[in-house]
Amino acid sequence: MATLPLVVERIGTTSVLRPGNGEIITAVALCDAGEQATGGGALVDISDARNAAQFHMQQNGPLPGNPPSGWFGQVAPTTRFMQGSTLTLTVSALCVPLP
């Protein structure tokens, strides 16, 4: 029976207090040396519910390269956030050992 490679989740997070309209917010999750990304994703958390629907996911995908060395995400608010409101972008990369 073949042995399956161990999948490890790597995380990258960026938080911005009261981001402005159109401000590009980027987060990156990098695999360790000797690993490659096989998947990933991005999650946005907004601290003030009044801003919950006021952003667009711009990009979400593997970092350029063959094989990809991680995952990235970008979001942008569609309006200036409320005073004290924070946007947190968390990106995960699913990494496996290089063959």
C-alpha positions as CSV (number, residue, x, y, z in Angstrom):
1,M,0.0,0.0,0.0
2,A,1.3,3.5,-0.9
3,T,2.0,6.0,1.8
4,L,0.1,9.2,1.5
5,P,2.0,12.5,2.1
6,L,1.3,14.4,5.3
7,V,-0.8,17.5,4.6
8,V,0.1,20.5,6.8
9,E,-1.9,23.7,7.0
10,R,0.1,26.9,7.0
11,I,-1.6,30.2,7.9
12,G,-1.0,33.9,7.1
13,T,-3.1,36.8,8.5
14,T,-3.3,40.5,7.9
15,S,-5.5,42.8,10.0
16,V,-6.3,46.5,9.1
17,L,-8.1,48.9,11.4
18,R,-10.7,50.9,9.6
19,P,-9.6,50.3,6.1
20,G,-10.5,52.8,3.4
21,N,-12.6,52.4,0.3
22,G,-10.6,50.4,-2.3
23,E,-7.6,49.7,0.0
24,I,-6.1,46.4,-1.2
25,I,-5.4,44.1,1.8
26,T,-3.2,41.1,1.1
27,A,-2.3,38.0,3.2
28,V,0.1,35.2,2.3
29,A,0.5,31.7,3.7
30,L,3.9,30.2,2.8
31,C,4.8,26.5,2.7
32,D,8.1,25.6,4.4
33,A,11.2,24.8,2.4
34,G,10.8,21.3,0.8
35,E,7.0,21.7,0.6
36,Q,4.5,22.7,-2.1
37,A,1.0,24.0,-1.9
38,T,-1.8,21.7,-3.1
39,G,-4.7,23.9,-2.1
40,G,-5.8,26.7,0.1
41,G,-8.3,29.4,0.8
42,A,-9.1,32.8,2.2
43,L,-11.4,33.9,5.0
44,V,-12.5,37.4,5.9
45,D,-13.6,38.4,9.4
46,I,-15.1,41.8,10.1
47,S,-15.2,43.1,13.7
48,D,-18.2,45.4,13.2
49,A,-21.3,43.7,11.7
50,R,-22.3,47.0,10.0
51,N,-19.3,46.5,7.7
52,A,-19.9,42.7,7.1
53,A,-20.9,43.0,3.5
54,Q,-18.8,45.9,2.5
55,F,-15.8,44.2,0.8
56,H,-15.0,42.3,-2.3
57,M,-12.6,39.3,-2.6
58,Q,-10.2,40.4,-5.3
59,Q,-8.0,37.3,-5.6
60,N,-7.6,34.0,-3.9
61,G,-5.2,31.4,-5.3
62,P,-1.8,29.7,-5.4
63,L,1.4,31.8,-5.5
64,P,3.0,31.8,-8.9
65,G,5.6,29.1,-9.5
66,N,5.9,25.5,-10.4
67,P,5.2,24.0,-7.9
68,P,3.4,26.8,-6.0
69,S,5.1,27.6,-2.7
70,G,2.0,28.9,-0.9
71,W,-1.4,30.6,-1.2
72,F,-2.5,34.3,-1.2
73,G,-5.6,36.3,-1.0
74,Q,-6.6,39.9,-1.6
75,V,-9.7,41.8,-0.5
76,A,-10.8,45.5,-0.8
77,P,-13.5,47.3,1.1
78,T,-16.2,49.0,-0.9
79,T,-16.5,51.8,1.6
80,R,-14.5,53.3,4.5
81,F,-15.1,51.1,7.6
82,M,-16.8,52.3,10.8
83,Q,-14.6,53.9,13.5
84,G,-13.0,51.0,15.4
85,S,-13.9,48.3,12.8
86,T,-11.2,45.9,11.8
87,L,-11.0,43.7,8.6
88,T,-8.9,40.5,9.1
89,L,-7.9,38.4,6.1
90,T,-6.7,34.9,6.9
91,V,-5.2,32.7,4.2
92,S,-4.4,29.0,4.5
93,A,-2.2,26.9,2.3
94,L,-2.4,23.1,2.3
95,C,1.2,22.0,2.0
96,V,2.8,18.6,1.2
97,P,6.4,17.5,0.9
98,L,7.9,17.9,-2.5
99,P,8.1,14.6,-4.4
